[in-house]
Amino acid sequence: MILSYLTHKKWQFDSAGMKILATKSPVAYRDLVQGFQGKKQTIICSSDEYETLDINKVFDFVGDPLLSGDIMTKYMCHIIKSYVTNLDEKNRNKILTAFHNLESTLQDSLLLEDLPLEINFDEDLKKLLKMVGLHLDHKMLLEPYDIIEMVLKVHEICNLKIVPVICNVANYLDSQQLNELSKLVKQMNLVLILIEFTDQNFKFIPKNAEFYYIDEDLVDWY
């Protein structure tokens, strides 16, 4: 994968791992964020064969892990799809039997009403899971590292095949956590892009992470 930011030197990501795009320029930071969001055409992405790729289909812009709201909500459709696809026949039948019993109980109780009421039972497990409000436990997603780790787990388990882009991670993680995160990304065989607003003396560059820096005068240091 090859990334181009305006007139700057290209970034080529040939392997899994953490890629840190750091800058001290407010202009560059804004351009990077809005480029990965697909709001501005400041970033061009292409394959190794120089075929242009759609930014919105290649990258998953997560944003700031604490300030971007409930960032896990958008993944629920992928989680439900993965769960239903991998559910074994025994448990699938047990779930459907339980819902059929519920349907029967509800239908019997409706007969007691002096109205022609009935219910429509749908065996679509995706709809059933949405109906019961399947969600991730928010109590387990209070720490920035836990949120980032969960995003990566969803990408791995659901095989999303897109690249998560997260901002301001260095504001929340210490050097040990950054190193652990870098190892985790490698183990999962994923690419993770971090966008950081910082000076050239970034507090810690994890082993195996790639670091690209643009200074306040928009000069490349990589």
BELUR-V868304 format. One record per pair of residues at least 6 apart in sequence whose ideal C-beta (glycine too) atoms are under 8 Angstrom apart, sorted by the first residue. I is the first residue (numbers start at 1). J is the second residue. D is the distance in Angstrom with one decimal. If there is no record, write none. Layout:
# BELUR-V868304
i = <I | I>
j = <J | J>
d = <D | D>
This chain:
# BELUR-V868304
i = <1 | 1 | 1 | 1 | 1 | 1 | 1 | 1 | 1 | 1 | 1 | 2 | 2 | 2 | 2 | 2 | 2 | 2 | 2 | 2 | 3 | 3 | 3 | 3 | 3 | 3 | 3 | 4 | 4 | 4 | 4 | 4 | 4 | 5 | 5 | 5 | 5 | 5 | 5 | 5 | 6 | 6 | 8 | 8 | 8 | 9 | 9 | 11 | 11 | 11 | 12 | 13 | 13 | 13 | 14 | 16 | 16 | 16 | 16 | 16 | 16 | 17 | 17 | 17 | 17 | 17 | 17 | 17 | 17 | 18 | 18 | 18 | 18 | 18 | 18 | 18 | 18 | 18 | 18 | 19 | 19 | 19 | 19 | 19 | 19 | 19 | 20 | 20 | 20 | 20 | 20 | 20 | 20 | 20 | 20 | 21 | 21 | 21 | 21 | 21 | 21 | 22 | 22 | 22 | 22 | 22 | 22 | 22 | 22 | 22 | 22 | 23 | 23 | 23 | 23 | 23 | 23 | 23 | 23 | 24 | 24 | 24 | 24 | 24 | 24 | 24 | 25 | 25 | 25 | 25 | 25 | 26 | 27 | 28 | 28 | 29 | 29 | 31 | 31 | 31 | 32 | 32 | 32 | 33 | 33 | 34 | 34 | 35 | 35 | 35 | 35 | 36 | 36 | 36 | 36 | 36 | 36 | 36 | 37 | 38 | 38 | 38 | 43 | 44 | 45 | 45 | 45 | 45 | 45 | 45 | 46 | 46 | 47 | 57 | 58 | 58 | 59 | 59 | 59 | 59 | 59 | 60 | 60 | 60 | 60 | 60 | 60 | 61 | 62 | 62 | 62 | 62 | 62 | 62 | 62 | 63 | 63 | 63 | 64 | 64 | 64 | 65 | 65 | 65 | 65 | 65 | 65 | 65 | 65 | 66 | 66 | 66 | 67 | 70 | 71 | 71 | 72 | 72 | 72 | 72 | 72 | 72 | 75 | 75 | 75 | 76 | 76 | 76 | 78 | 78 | 78 | 79 | 79 | 79 | 79 | 79 | 80 | 80 | 80 | 80 | 81 | 81 | 82 | 82 | 82 | 83 | 84 | 84 | 84 | 87 | 87 | 92 | 95 | 95 | 96 | 96 | 99 | 99 | 99 | 100 | 103 | 103 | 106 | 107 | 107 | 110 | 110 | 110 | 122 | 136 | 140 | 140 | 141 | 141 | 144 | 144 | 144 | 145 | 145 | 145 | 145 | 145 | 148 | 148 | 148 | 149 | 149 | 151 | 151 | 152 | 152 | 152 | 152 | 152 | 152 | 154 | 155 | 155 | 155 | 155 | 156 | 156 | 163 | 163 | 163 | 163 | 164 | 164 | 164 | 165 | 165 | 165 | 166 | 166 | 166 | 166 | 167 | 167 | 167 | 168 | 168 | 168 | 169 | 169 | 169 | 169 | 170 | 170 | 170 | 170 | 170 | 170 | 170 | 173 | 174 | 175 | 175 | 178 | 178 | 178 | 179 | 179 | 179 | 181 | 181 | 182 | 182 | 182 | 182 | 183 | 183 | 185 | 185 | 186 | 196 | 200 | 200 | 200 | 202 | 202 | 205 | 211 | 212 | 212 | 213 | 213 | 213 | 214 | 214 | 215>
j = <12 | 13 | 14 | 45 | 46 | 47 | 48 | 53 | 58 | 163 | 191 | 10 | 11 | 12 | 13 | 45 | 46 | 47 | 48 | 50 | 10 | 11 | 12 | 13 | 43 | 44 | 45 | 10 | 11 | 43 | 44 | 45 | 46 | 11 | 28 | 31 | 32 | 35 | 42 | 43 | 31 | 42 | 214 | 218 | 220 | 220 | 222 | 19 | 21 | 212 | 48 | 19 | 191 | 210 | 48 | 185 | 186 | 188 | 189 | 190 | 191 | 182 | 185 | 186 | 191 | 192 | 208 | 209 | 210 | 181 | 182 | 185 | 186 | 192 | 194 | 206 | 208 | 209 | 210 | 191 | 192 | 193 | 194 | 209 | 210 | 212 | 193 | 194 | 196 | 202 | 205 | 209 | 210 | 211 | 212 | 32 | 193 | 194 | 195 | 196 | 212 | 195 | 196 | 197 | 198 | 200 | 202 | 211 | 212 | 213 | 214 | 29 | 32 | 196 | 197 | 198 | 213 | 214 | 215 | 197 | 198 | 199 | 200 | 214 | 215 | 216 | 214 | 215 | 216 | 217 | 218 | 197 | 218 | 214 | 218 | 195 | 197 | 40 | 42 | 43 | 42 | 43 | 195 | 167 | 195 | 40 | 42 | 41 | 42 | 43 | 55 | 43 | 55 | 59 | 61 | 165 | 193 | 195 | 61 | 55 | 56 | 61 | 55 | 52 | 52 | 53 | 54 | 55 | 58 | 59 | 52 | 53 | 53 | 162 | 162 | 163 | 162 | 163 | 164 | 165 | 193 | 155 | 160 | 162 | 163 | 164 | 165 | 165 | 68 | 71 | 151 | 164 | 165 | 166 | 167 | 71 | 166 | 167 | 166 | 167 | 168 | 71 | 144 | 147 | 148 | 166 | 168 | 169 | 172 | 144 | 147 | 172 | 168 | 138 | 147 | 151 | 136 | 141 | 147 | 150 | 151 | 154 | 151 | 154 | 158 | 134 | 135 | 136 | 154 | 158 | 160 | 134 | 136 | 154 | 157 | 158 | 126 | 129 | 130 | 134 | 126 | 158 | 157 | 158 | 159 | 129 | 125 | 126 | 129 | 95 | 125 | 125 | 125 | 128 | 123 | 125 | 121 | 123 | 128 | 121 | 119 | 121 | 119 | 118 | 119 | 117 | 118 | 119 | 128 | 150 | 146 | 150 | 147 | 150 | 169 | 172 | 173 | 172 | 173 | 177 | 180 | 181 | 166 | 169 | 181 | 181 | 184 | 164 | 166 | 164 | 184 | 185 | 188 | 190 | 192 | 160 | 162 | 164 | 188 | 190 | 188 | 190 | 190 | 191 | 192 | 193 | 190 | 192 | 193 | 193 | 194 | 195 | 192 | 193 | 194 | 195 | 194 | 195 | 196 | 195 | 196 | 197 | 178 | 181 | 194 | 196 | 178 | 194 | 196 | 198 | 202 | 203 | 204 | 181 | 204 | 203 | 204 | 204 | 206 | 209 | 204 | 206 | 207 | 192 | 206 | 206 | 207 | 208 | 209 | 206 | 208 | 191 | 192 | 208 | 202 | 213 | 215 | 221 | 211 | 213 | 211 | 222 | 220 | 222 | 220 | 221 | 222 | 220 | 221 | 221>
d = <7.2 | 4.7 | 7.8 | 6.7 | 7.7 | 6.8 | 7.0 | 7.7 | 7.5 | 7.9 | 7.7 | 5.6 | 7.2 | 5.1 | 7.9 | 7.2 | 4.9 | 7.4 | 6.7 | 7.2 | 6.6 | 4.4 | 7.7 | 7.2 | 6.2 | 7.3 | 5.6 | 5.2 | 7.9 | 6.9 | 4.4 | 7.8 | 7.6 | 7.7 | 7.6 | 6.8 | 6.7 | 6.9 | 6.3 | 5.5 | 7.0 | 5.9 | 6.6 | 7.7 | 5.4 | 5.0 | 6.8 | 7.2 | 7.5 | 5.9 | 8.0 | 5.9 | 5.8 | 7.6 | 7.8 | 6.7 | 6.0 | 7.6 | 4.6 | 5.8 | 5.7 | 7.0 | 5.8 | 5.4 | 6.8 | 7.6 | 5.4 | 6.4 | 6.6 | 6.8 | 4.6 | 5.1 | 8.0 | 5.1 | 6.5 | 6.3 | 7.3 | 4.1 | 7.2 | 6.6 | 7.0 | 4.9 | 7.1 | 7.3 | 4.9 | 7.3 | 8.0 | 4.8 | 6.2 | 7.1 | 6.9 | 5.8 | 6.8 | 4.8 | 6.8 | 6.0 | 6.4 | 6.9 | 5.2 | 7.2 | 5.3 | 7.8 | 4.4 | 7.7 | 5.2 | 7.8 | 5.6 | 6.7 | 6.9 | 4.9 | 7.5 | 5.3 | 7.1 | 7.6 | 6.5 | 7.7 | 6.8 | 4.2 | 7.4 | 7.2 | 6.8 | 5.2 | 7.3 | 7.7 | 5.4 | 4.3 | 6.0 | 6.8 | 5.0 | 7.5 | 5.6 | 7.8 | 7.1 | 4.8 | 6.1 | 7.1 | 4.9 | 6.7 | 4.1 | 7.7 | 7.3 | 7.1 | 5.2 | 6.4 | 6.2 | 4.3 | 6.5 | 7.4 | 3.8 | 3.4 | 7.1 | 6.4 | 6.8 | 5.4 | 4.9 | 4.7 | 7.5 | 7.3 | 5.0 | 5.0 | 4.5 | 7.7 | 6.3 | 7.0 | 7.4 | 4.5 | 7.8 | 5.6 | 5.3 | 7.6 | 5.3 | 5.9 | 6.1 | 7.1 | 6.1 | 6.3 | 6.2 | 5.0 | 7.7 | 5.3 | 7.4 | 7.4 | 6.9 | 4.7 | 6.6 | 4.8 | 6.7 | 5.0 | 6.8 | 5.6 | 5.8 | 5.4 | 6.2 | 4.7 | 7.8 | 6.8 | 7.1 | 5.6 | 7.8 | 5.0 | 4.9 | 7.0 | 4.5 | 4.5 | 5.6 | 6.3 | 7.7 | 7.0 | 6.6 | 5.8 | 7.6 | 6.7 | 7.8 | 8.0 | 6.9 | 7.2 | 5.2 | 6.6 | 7.6 | 6.5 | 7.6 | 7.6 | 7.6 | 4.7 | 7.4 | 7.0 | 6.9 | 7.9 | 6.6 | 4.2 | 6.4 | 7.7 | 7.9 | 6.5 | 7.8 | 6.5 | 5.4 | 5.1 | 7.0 | 6.4 | 7.0 | 7.3 | 6.0 | 4.6 | 7.8 | 7.2 | 4.8 | 5.7 | 7.5 | 8.0 | 7.2 | 7.1 | 6.9 | 7.5 | 5.9 | 7.9 | 7.1 | 7.8 | 6.3 | 7.2 | 6.5 | 4.4 | 5.8 | 7.1 | 6.3 | 4.4 | 6.8 | 7.2 | 7.3 | 6.9 | 6.4 | 7.8 | 5.2 | 6.1 | 7.3 | 3.7 | 6.5 | 7.4 | 5.9 | 5.2 | 7.8 | 7.0 | 6.2 | 6.8 | 6.5 | 7.6 | 6.7 | 5.6 | 7.4 | 6.9 | 6.4 | 6.7 | 5.9 | 6.2 | 6.9 | 7.2 | 7.5 | 6.0 | 7.6 | 6.0 | 4.8 | 6.5 | 7.8 | 4.8 | 7.4 | 6.0 | 7.6 | 5.7 | 7.2 | 4.5 | 7.9 | 6.6 | 7.0 | 7.3 | 5.7 | 7.4 | 7.5 | 4.7 | 7.6 | 7.7 | 6.8 | 7.2 | 7.4 | 7.7 | 5.0 | 7.0 | 7.2 | 7.6 | 5.1 | 6.3 | 7.0 | 6.1 | 8.0 | 6.7 | 8.0 | 6.7 | 3.7 | 5.4 | 5.0 | 8.0 | 7.4 | 4.6 | 6.7 | 7.7 | 7.2 | 3.5 | 6.6 | 5.8 | 4.9 | 7.8 | 7.7 | 7.5 | 4.6 | 5.9 | 6.9 | 5.4 | 6.4 | 6.2 | 6.6 | 7.5 | 4.9 | 7.1 | 7.8 | 4.3 | 7.6 | 4.3 | 6.1 | 5.8 | 7.2 | 6.3>
